[in-house]
Each structure stands twice: as structure tokens, then as C-alpha cells.
Amino acid sequence: MVQYLANKIEVSNFKTIENAIETLRNKGYSLNFEVGKEQLFAYGIDSSFGPDEFEVNEIHVIENAALPTNNTVIYAVETTSHNKGIVEGDYRVENHPYLNKKLLYKLNRKTPS
């Protein structure tokens, strides 16, 4: 069973990826993060952050009208050292069995139970 953590997370839908990214950039999410097997890598500062070193502040889902199963998810992430950035992708646990489960659960604001 999977349970959501009791944090305030803003989940909203934008019409385009560009609109979501522009909105987050205006909120100070200036870095681009990439998901690695064990951690997030931040371009621009050449640093990596494990699951205990960041929080997901917002999750935005951009629906693909032509192919509803191919939605894009934009994660607004802030590190413990106050670096703010964006992760783009759909990192549901079931889609990425090769990635660190703690990292995936953190991105999805869930915890294994």
C-alpha cells in the first residue's frame, strides 16, 4: 500500500509545458534537474542531491490530448541548500523500476508502507 505524505502540494494542470515552465521560472525555479538512478543532478551548479536533500513543492500535470496516457509532469524542486529548479518527466514508480525507490517515492510525494 502507498500513502501520500501530509504536505501541502499544489497539483494543477497547465495547457502547455512551456506555460508551466515559464510560471515556475517566474517563481524562482531557475535550475534544470535530471533524475539519475540514485539522485537528482542539478545543471548549472554541477551538484547532485539524494532523496533526503530535496523537497517537491509543486507538481504540474500537462495533459496530452492526442495521447492521454502520455502526459508530462513538471516537478518544482527545492534542495536543502535552497537551490530551486525543475524536473520534467513522468516519474511514477511503476514506470521506472530501475531507479531508486526512495527517490521515486519522494518525487511522487508518497511513502512506501
N, C-alpha and C positions, 0 to 999 in steps of 0.2 A: 504494500500500500504506500502511496505517495501523498504527502500532505504539504500544502502551501505554508510558507513561513508567514508569521503575523506582522509583516512590514507593510508600510504604505507603498504600493507600487502603482504607478499610473500606466494603465494599459489603454491605448487609444488607436484608432485607425486613421491613417492618412491615405489620400488618394494616390500619391506618388512617393517613391523612395527619396527623390530629390527634395520634396517638401518636408519630409520627416528629418532628413539630414540638415537642411537649412535651419529648421526650427531648433534642433539640438545645438548646432554651431552657435546660434544666437544666444543660447543658454550657457555657453562656455565649454561645450564638449568638443574640444579642438583636436584631440588626438585620434588616430585610427588604430584600433586594436585588432589583432588577429588571434584566433583561437589555435593554440598548439595542443599537443597531446596532454600536457600536464598543466599548462598555464596560459595566460594571455600575454602577448607580446605587443608593446607599445612602440609604433613607429614614431620617429621624431625625437624620442628620448632614449631609444635603444635599451629599454628595460623590460623585464618580464615580471609578471605578478601571478602568484598562485591563488587558489580559491579563497584563502584567508586574508588576502591582501587587496580585495576589491569588493564593492557592493554594486548591485544593479539598481539604479534609481528609477529608470523608466523602461518600459517595453512597448514598442510600437509595431503593430502588425499592418503590413501593406498587402492588401488582397490582390491577387492576380485574377481578374475577371475571366480571362480566357482559360485558365487552368487553376481552379480553386485549391487544388492540393499543392500548388507551387507558390505559396505565399512567401514573402520576405519579412524577416523580423529584424528590427533595429533595436539594439540594446544600448541604453545610455549608462555608462560605467564610470564609477569614481573609485580611485585607488585610495589606500590608507594614507598615501603621501599627497593626496588631494589633486592627482592628475585626473582630468576628466576627458573621456573620449567615447568613441562609438565602435560597437561590434555589429557587423552586418552579416546576417545568415539566419539559418533556422536550426538552432542547436537543441532540438528536442532529444531527450535521452535515447529514445528508440531509434533515432536516425544516425547516431554516432556511437556504436558500441565499442569502438577502438579508443575513444577519448576517456580521460579520467572522469569517473562518475561524479566525484565531488565537484569538479569544475562544471560539468553539465548541470547538475542539480542547482548549483549556485546561479548559473545564468538563467535558469528557469524558475528561480525563487521557490524551489521545492527542496525537501529533505527526505532522504530515504527513511523508512520506519520499519 
